[in-house]
């Protein structure tokens, strides 16, 4: 019975704004209370995150572009990971405890200096730093994405995408969105203009000079 209760509590994400009985924190505009069971102790844990102003879609995409540029990684790949991980929900919380837009585990958030995983900008930067590390480690986007889902050790142990149904499906989803984004970007990019050859009827430069005997020479270029 206790095990079932932990699972139920682990899925609970409660918006705390204007919810009575949650204390002074709940009165803060933009406050969100995340309730889940601690995996180690089994006790109920509540984390209140304050967001003064919800991030807009344009802000999220701007932060993705910024972080991707800073860490030299494709923003289209980062955006594809965000879509599959949280579908742009900054307060997403998985049953395993992954948090925010890029679903950072608490240990991963600490590893990359993310103090508040529910802050979109922090979360994106931490996730991009991790993804860049995985790219550098495995030298393959597909393996980097697999390691983002299953962990570095799993990819190293299997020397490829781990044969976990969740990871195989995850890699396929991210790959599909990434490929689609690349195709869309290619279509929206105008083709480079080729150098135009001068027309035969185009005016030419005329050069004239007189030799030592006084003869006039005229030539065109």
CORRAZI-V893091 format. One line per field, one symbol per residue. burial: # if it has 24 or more other C-alpha atoms within 12 Angstrom, else .. A space follows every 10 residues. Layout:
burial->???
This chain:
burial->.....#..## #######... ....##...# ########.. ......#### #........# #.###.##.. #.######## ######.### ####..#### ######.##. .#.#.##### ########## #####..#.. ########## ##..#....# ##....##.# #####.##.. .......... .......... .......... .......... .
